[in-house]
Amino acid sequence: MIRTQIYITEQEKKGLASIAALRNVSQSSLIRQAIDDLLAKNTDGRRASVLDEIAGIWSDRNDIVNVQDLRAGWRRRPLG
């Protein structure tokens, strides 16, 4: 582990100490858990779920060119 220092408010410190005492864990452990939770919510899994949610949101629009139709008219050049 890497040691680091953070600044928190007096209210945050009191709340953290209270929760740590209730759960019988260290304040450091609570902070690490909060960081782990934040990272888990913002990883690729979350990104994928957001992309799934927004997929097709413009499917009913008529003012957007269909890319397949657009590319169908392109002339293909031979490779090499």
LOGUGU-849849 format. One record per residue (C-alpha): x, y, z; residue number from 1. Coordinates in Angstrom, 1 decimal, decimal comma, padded with zeros to 4 digits. Example, Ala and Ser with C-alpha at 12.3 -4.5 7.8 and 13.67 -1.06 7.14 Angstrom:
! LOGUGU-849849
    east   north      up    k
   012,3  -004,5   007,8    1
   013,7  -001,1   007,1    2
! end
This chain:
! LOGUGU-849849
    east   north      up    k
   000,0   000,0   000,0    1
   001,0   003,6  -000,5    2
   000,7   006,1   002,3    3
  -001,0   009,3   001,5    4
  -002,5   012,3   003,4    5
  -005,8   014,0   002,7    6
  -007,6   017,0   004,1    7
  -011,1   016,5   005,4    8
  -013,5   018,8   007,3    9
  -014,1   018,4   011,0   10
  -017,6   017,2   010,2   11
  -016,3   014,5   007,8   12
  -013,8   013,4   010,5   13
  -016,4   013,1   013,1   14
  -018,7   011,1   010,8   15
  -015,9   008,9   009,7   16
  -014,9   008,2   013,3   17
  -018,5   007,4   014,2   18
  -019,1   005,0   011,4   19
  -015,7   003,3   012,0   20
  -016,6   002,8   015,7   21
  -020,0   001,3   014,8   22
  -018,5  -001,1   012,3   23
  -015,5  -001,8   014,4   24
  -013,1  -001,0   011,6   25
  -010,4   001,5   011,1   26
  -011,1   004,9   009,5   27
  -008,4   004,0   006,9   28
  -010,4   000,9   006,0   29
  -013,5   003,0   005,4   30
  -011,7   005,4   003,2   31
  -010,2   002,6   001,1   32
  -013,7   001,0   000,8   33
  -015,1   004,3  -000,4   34
  -012,4   004,7  -002,9   35
  -012,9   001,1  -004,2   36
  -016,7   001,8  -004,5   37
  -016,0   005,0  -006,5   38
  -013,6   003,2  -008,8   39
  -016,0   000,3  -009,3   40
  -018,8   002,7  -010,4   41
  -016,5   004,5  -012,9   42
  -014,8   001,5  -014,6   43
  -015,4   000,1  -018,0   44
  -018,4  -001,9  -016,7   45
  -020,2   001,3  -015,9   46
  -019,2   002,8  -019,2   47
  -020,5  -000,2  -021,1   48
  -023,9   000,0  -019,3   49
  -024,2   003,7  -020,1   50
  -023,4   002,9  -023,8   51
  -026,1   000,2  -023,7   52
  -028,6   002,6  -022,3   53
  -028,0   005,2  -025,0   54
  -027,7   002,9  -028,0   55
  -030,3   003,8  -030,6   56
  -031,5   007,0  -029,0   57
  -031,5   008,7  -032,4   58
  -033,0   005,7  -034,3   59
  -036,3   007,6  -034,9   60
  -034,6   010,7  -036,4   61
  -035,0   011,4  -040,1   62
  -032,5   014,1  -040,5   63
  -029,4   011,9  -040,0   64
  -027,8   010,3  -043,1   65
  -027,7   006,5  -043,1   66
  -023,9   005,7  -043,2   67
  -024,5   002,5  -045,1   68
  -026,4   004,4  -047,8   69
  -023,7   007,0  -047,9   70
  -020,9   004,5  -048,3   71
  -022,7   002,4  -050,9   72
  -021,9   005,1  -053,5   73
  -018,2   005,2  -052,7   74
  -015,9   003,9  -055,3   75
  -013,5   001,3  -054,0   76
  -009,9   001,4  -054,9   77
  -007,8  -001,8  -055,3   78
  -005,3  -002,4  -052,6   79
  -001,6  -002,2  -053,4   80
! end
